Amino acid sequence: MRLIALSAVAPLMLATPALAAPAAVRLTVGGVFGDAAAPVQVIVLLLAVAIVAAPVLLALRRPAALSALAKGAPLLAGAASLFTLLAGAVGIANSPVVPSLTVMAPGFAEMLFLMVLGLLATFSAVVCRELAKPRSHAFTTAE
């Protein structure tokens, strides 16, 4: 029981540094999306659609599409994340002074946001793809 309580409290402890800033200057997911470049915003929307599309593809019995989604989502998220990193590196190189971590944090948040969406889209597609596979007789008789 203690482990369950601890696992429920752990996300709150992890979110504490994010909540330490005043509400007026607090970075949010919406802010990360709003400040992203237009191509990155399109990729974020594609990944969000992919998360929802996997169960639809499962219902339509499209295992090939689920497999393609499972393979493509992390690659798309990784490419977009690296695009953001590249843009940040170019910005640092062209800056006359070294930017602080506070200045760089929104870019890091954008990269992590892309990776999380890519992993969630992949997770959704892989689970749906596995649910679409026919069960073996050995597994069903063992139940």
GIDAFEN-V663445 format. One record per backbone hydrogen bond with DSSP energy under -1.0 kcal/mol. CO is the residue of the C=O (numbers start at 1). NH is the residue of the N-H. If there is no record, write none. Layout:
BEGIN
CO,NH
CO,NH
END
This chain:
BEGIN
1,5
2,6
3,7
4,8
5,9
6,10
9,13
10,14
11,15
15,19
22,25
28,32
29,33
30,34
31,35
37,41
38,42
39,43
40,44
41,45
42,46
43,47
44,48
45,49
46,50
47,51
48,52
49,53
50,54
53,57
54,58
55,59
56,60
57,62
58,61
62,66
63,67
64,68
65,69
66,70
67,71
68,72
69,73
72,76
73,77
74,78
75,79
76,80
77,81
78,82
79,83
80,84
81,85
82,86
83,87
84,88
85,89
86,90
87,91
88,92
89,93
90,94
100,104
101,105
104,108
105,109
106,110
107,111
108,112
109,113
110,114
111,115
112,116
113,117
114,118
115,119
116,120
117,121
118,122
119,123
120,124
121,125
122,126
123,127
124,128
125,129
126,130
127,131
128,132
136,140
137,141
138,142
END
